[in-house]
Amino acid sequence: AAELDPLRPLLDLSALPPERLAAALASWPGPHPWILPAAAHAPPWITGAHQGIAVRISAHPLVAALCRAWGGALVSTSANRGGEPPARQRSELDPLVLGDLDGLLDGDTGGLAQPTPIRDAASGEILRA
């Protein structure tokens, strides 16, 4: 998302200790995904079998502009299959992944050397380093 407000109806931010919520909020906008507690009514196509939702408030100008043009948050996944190296260019996308995409936003990636860590906001634990 470009900002937190469109996500608030899907989240139960009151379930987080204030200092844990503050840590997540302080990292945004930026390349920092956090697992935040899902609201009881969050749809299963977003939560899957989990009690939380992975959320990122992006500082990437193209992603933020796309979210604002859409009028809310986007649901997306990584551009690579689990265990495979990240795709940094369109030419590096696995053809099977490319065939499953509904859309592709052309532009520069964030330029990070490694995939971003994913943290659990309730515990602060790093789930993916």
GUZAMI-852671 format. One record per residue: residue number from 1; residue in three letters; x, y, z of N, C-alpha, C in turn. Coordinates in steps of 0.1 Angstrom, whole numbers. Example, Ala and Ser with C-alpha at 12.3 -4.5 7.8 and 13.67 -1.06 7.14 Angstrom:
# GUZAMI-852671
  pos  code    nc1    nc2    nc3   cac1   cac2   cac3    cc1    cc2    cc3
    1   ala    132    -57     78    123    -45     78    132    -33     78
    2   ser    128    -22     71    137    -11     71    129      0     79
***
This chain:
# GUZAMI-852671
  pos  code    nc1    nc2    nc3   cac1   cac2   cac3    cc1    cc2    cc3
    1   ala      8    -12      0      0      0      0      9     12      0
    2   ala      3     24     -3     10     36     -3      9     43     11
    3   glu     -1     39     18     -3     44     32    -11     33     40
    4   leu    -12     34     53    -18     24     61    -33     25     61
    5   asp    -39     36     59    -54     37     60    -62     27     52
    6   pro    -59     24     39    -67     14     32    -66      0     38
    7   leu    -56     -2     46    -54    -16     52    -61    -17     65
    8   arg    -63     -6     72    -69     -7     86    -81    -15     87
    9   pro    -91    -16     78   -102    -24     80    -99    -39     80
   10   leu    -88    -43     74    -84    -57     74    -75    -61     86
   11   leu    -71    -52     94    -61    -54    105    -67    -52    118
   12   asp    -62    -59    128    -65    -57    142    -53    -51    149
   13   leu    -50    -38    147    -39    -32    153    -39    -31    168
   14   ser    -51    -31    174    -52    -31    188    -47    -43    195
   15   ala    -45    -54    187    -39    -66    193    -24    -66    195
   16   leu    -18    -55    190     -3    -53    191      0    -45    203
   17   pro     11    -48    211     16    -39    221     20    -26    214
   18   pro     17    -15    220     21     -2    214     35     -1    209
   19   glu     45     -6    216     58     -5    212     61    -13    199
   20   arg     54    -25    197     56    -33    186     49    -26    173
   21   leu     38    -20    175     31    -13    164     40     -1    161
   22   ala     46      6    170     54     17    168     67     13    159
   23   ala     72      2    162     84     -3    154     80     -5    140
   24   ala     68    -11    137     64    -13    123     62      1    116
   25   leu     54      9    123     51     22    117     63     31    114
   26   ala     73     30    123     86     37    122     94     33    109
   27   ser     92     21    105     99     15     93     93     19     80
   28   trp     82     25     80     75     29     68     74     43     65
   29   pro     73     48     52     74     39     41     88     34     38
   30   gly     88     22     33    101     16     30     99      1     27
   31   pro    110     -6     25    110    -20     20    110    -29     32
   32   his    100    -27     41    100    -35     54     86    -41     55
   33   pro     85    -54     51     72    -61     54     71    -66     68
   34   trp     59    -65     74     56    -69     87     43    -78     87
   35   ile     43    -88     95     31    -96     96     23    -89    108
   36   leu     11    -84    104      2    -77    114    -10    -85    116
   37   pro    -16    -85    128    -27    -93    131    -39    -90    122
   38   ala    -45   -100    116    -57    -98    108    -69    -96    116
   39   ala    -78    -87    111    -91    -85    117    -99    -98    115
   40   ala   -109   -101    124   -116   -113    124   -123   -115    110
   41   his   -127   -104    104   -135   -105     91   -126   -104     79
   42   ala   -112   -104     80   -104   -104     69   -106   -116     60
   43   pro   -107   -115     47   -111   -127     39    -99   -137     38
   44   pro   -103   -150     38    -93   -160     37    -84   -160     25
   45   trp    -88   -153     14    -80   -153      2    -68   -143      5
   46   ile    -69   -135     16    -58   -127     20    -49   -133     31
   47   thr    -56   -139     40    -49   -145     52    -44   -159     50
   48   gly    -51   -167     41    -48   -181     39    -50   -188     53
   49   ala    -41   -196     57    -43   -203     70    -36   -196     81
   50   his    -34   -183     80    -26   -175     90    -35   -166     97
   51   gln    -30   -161    109    -37   -152    117    -33   -137    114
   52   gly    -24   -136    105    -18   -122    102    -18   -120     87
   53   ile    -15   -108     84    -14   -103     70      0    -97     68
   54   ala      7   -101     58     20    -94     55     17    -81     48
   55   val     22    -70     54     19    -57     50     32    -49     48
   56   arg     32    -41     37     43    -32     35     37    -19     30
   57   ile     42     -8     35     39      6     30     51     10     22
   58   ser     49     10      9     60     11      0     64     26     -2
   59   ala     78     27     -3     83     40     -6     87     41    -21
   60   his     85     29    -28     88     29    -42     79     38    -50
   61   pro     83     48    -57     74     57    -63     64     51    -73
   62   leu     68     41    -81     59     35    -90     48     27    -83
   63   val     52     19    -73     43     11    -65     33     20    -57
   64   ala     38     31    -51     29     40    -44     20     47    -53
   65   ala     24     51    -65     15     57    -75      5     47    -80
   66   leu      8     35    -82     -1     25    -86    -12     23    -75
   67   cys     -8     22    -63    -17     20    -52    -27     32    -51
   68   arg    -21     44    -52    -30     56    -52    -39     56    -64
   69   ala    -35     53    -76    -43     53    -87    -54     42    -86
   70   trp    -51     31    -80    -61     20    -77    -71     25    -66
   71   gly    -66     33    -57    -74     37    -46    -73     28    -34
   72   gly    -63     21    -33    -61     12    -21    -49      4    -22
   73   ala    -49     -7    -14    -37    -16    -14    -38    -26    -25
   74   leu    -27    -32    -28    -26    -43    -38    -22    -56    -31
   75   val    -27    -67    -36    -22    -80    -31    -12    -85    -42
   76   ser     -1    -89    -37      9    -93    -46     18   -104    -40
   77   thr     27   -110    -47     36   -120    -42     50   -117    -48
   78   ser     59   -125    -44     73   -123    -49     73   -126    -64
   79   ala     83   -122    -71     85   -124    -85     93   -136    -88
   80   asn     94   -145    -78    102   -157    -80     95   -169    -72
   81   arg     98   -181    -76     92   -192    -68    101   -194    -56
   82   gly     95   -200    -46    103   -202    -33    116   -210    -36
   83   gly    126   -205    -29    139   -211    -31    147   -207    -43
   84   glu    141   -200    -52    148   -195    -64    153   -181    -61
   85   pro    164   -177    -68    169   -163    -67    159   -153    -71
   86   pro    159   -141    -65    149   -131    -69    152   -126    -83
   87   ala    141   -123    -89    141   -117   -103    143   -102   -101
   88   arg    153    -97   -108    156    -82   -107    152    -75   -120
   89   gln    150    -83   -130    147    -78   -144    136    -87   -149
   90   arg    128    -81   -158    117    -89   -165    123   -102   -171
   91   ser    135   -101   -177    141   -112   -184    145   -124   -175
   92   glu    145   -121   -162    149   -131   -152    136   -138   -146
   93   leu    125   -134   -150    112   -140   -145    111   -154   -150
   94   asp    107   -163   -142    104   -177   -146     92   -176   -155
   95   pro     93   -182   -167     81   -182   -176     68   -187   -170
   96   leu     69   -196   -160     57   -201   -153     51   -190   -145
   97   val     60   -182   -138     55   -171   -130     49   -160   -139
   98   leu     56   -157   -150     52   -147   -159     38   -151   -165
   99   gly     36   -163   -168     23   -168   -173     11   -167   -163
  100   asp     14   -167   -150      4   -166   -140      1   -151   -136
  101   leu      8   -142   -141      6   -128   -137     -6   -122   -143
  102   asp    -13   -114   -136    -24   -106   -141    -19    -92   -147
  103   gly     -8    -88   -142     -2    -76   -147     13    -75   -142
  104   leu     20    -66   -149     34    -64   -146     37    -49   -147
  105   leu     42    -43   -137     46    -29   -137     60    -28   -141
  106   asp     63    -22   -152     77    -20   -157     83     -9   -149
  107   gly     95    -11   -145    103      0   -139    114     -6   -131
  108   asp    122      2   -125    133     -3   -117    129     -9   -104
  109   thr    136    -19   -100    133    -25    -86    140    -15    -76
  110   gly    138    -19    -64    143    -10    -53    158    -10    -52
  111   gly    165    -20    -59    179    -20    -59    186    -27    -47
  112   leu    178    -34    -39    183    -40    -27    191    -53    -31
  113   ala    202    -56    -24    210    -68    -28    203    -81    -24
  114   gln    195    -81    -14    189    -93     -8    174    -90     -7
  115   pro    166   -101     -7    151    -99     -4    150    -93     10
  116   thr    139    -86     12    136    -79     24    133    -89     35
  117   pro    138    -87     47    133    -95     59    119    -93     61
  118   ile    112   -104     66     98   -103     70     98   -105     85
  119   arg     91    -96     92     91    -96    107     77    -98    112
  120   asp     75   -105    122     63   -106    129     61    -95    139
  121   ala     51    -86    137     50    -74    145     47    -77    159
  122   ala     40    -88    162     37    -92    176     49    -95    184
  123   ser     58   -102    178     70   -107    186     83   -100    182
  124   gly     83    -94    170     96    -88    165    105    -98    158
  125   glu    101   -111    159    108   -122    153    110   -120    138
  126   ile    122   -123    133    124   -123    118    120   -136    113
  127   leu    110   -136    104    105   -149     98    113   -153     85
  128   arg    118   -143     78    126   -145     66    137   -135     67
  129   ala    149   -140     67    161   -131     68    166   -128     54
***
